């Protein structure tokens, strides 16, 4: 095990696995603190914020939705209230999604580097394992 962690491939993989564990932990923490406004069974809370809490259709026309919210004083105030009450949690979710994206990007880069045989120690171990079936410890 120490041989594996003494090379760059092992250290990179360990870093990726550790980040994945941190992502899972944050997902579990956040899942316990979702405000009722985001849950489908919270009809009275959701109806209050319905004009500003939108689904993915928002992403197709951000400017139009933002303009609609800003033009109406009532929805602008509602948006501000919502931001004051939930911004910290929304930022945590955003950071989580950003971490997931980075994790996937790094994982795919690591796999590509393995495919391109950038890690000599791993490549040699895999080659040796295929040549000699009795070898079990990379």
Secondary structure in CASP SS format (residue, H / E / C, confidence):
PFRMAT SS
TARGET T0000
AUTHOR 0000-0000-0000
METHOD secondary structure of the structure
MODEL  1
X C 1.00
X H 1.00
X H 1.00
X H 1.00
X H 1.00
X C 1.00
X C 1.00
X H 1.00
X H 1.00
X H 1.00
X H 1.00
X H 1.00
X H 1.00
X H 1.00
X H 1.00
X H 1.00
X H 1.00
X H 1.00
X H 1.00
X H 1.00
X H 1.00
X H 1.00
X H 1.00
X H 1.00
X H 1.00
X H 1.00
X H 1.00
X H 1.00
X H 1.00
X H 1.00
X H 1.00
X C 1.00
X C 1.00
X C 1.00
X C 1.00
X H 1.00
X H 1.00
X H 1.00
X C 1.00
X C 1.00
X C 1.00
X C 1.00
X H 1.00
X H 1.00
X H 1.00
X H 1.00
X H 1.00
X H 1.00
X H 1.00
X C 1.00
X C 1.00
X C 1.00
X C 1.00
X C 1.00
X C 1.00
X C 1.00
X H 1.00
X H 1.00
X H 1.00
X H 1.00
X C 1.00
X H 1.00
X H 1.00
X H 1.00
X H 1.00
X H 1.00
X H 1.00
X H 1.00
X H 1.00
X H 1.00
X H 1.00
X C 1.00
X H 1.00
X H 1.00
X H 1.00
X H 1.00
X H 1.00
X H 1.00
X H 1.00
X H 1.00
X H 1.00
X H 1.00
X H 1.00
X H 1.00
X H 1.00
X H 1.00
X H 1.00
X H 1.00
X H 1.00
X H 1.00
X H 1.00
X H 1.00
X H 1.00
X H 1.00
X H 1.00
X H 1.00
X H 1.00
X H 1.00
X H 1.00
X H 1.00
X H 1.00
X H 1.00
X H 1.00
X H 1.00
X H 1.00
X H 1.00
X H 1.00
X H 1.00
X H 1.00
X H 1.00
X H 1.00
X H 1.00
X H 1.00
X H 1.00
X H 1.00
X C 1.00
X C 1.00
X C 1.00
X C 1.00
X H 1.00
X H 1.00
X H 1.00
X H 1.00
X H 1.00
X H 1.00
X H 1.00
X H 1.00
X H 1.00
X H 1.00
X H 1.00
X H 1.00
X C 1.00
X C 1.00
X C 1.00
X C 1.00
X C 1.00
X C 1.00
X C 1.00
END
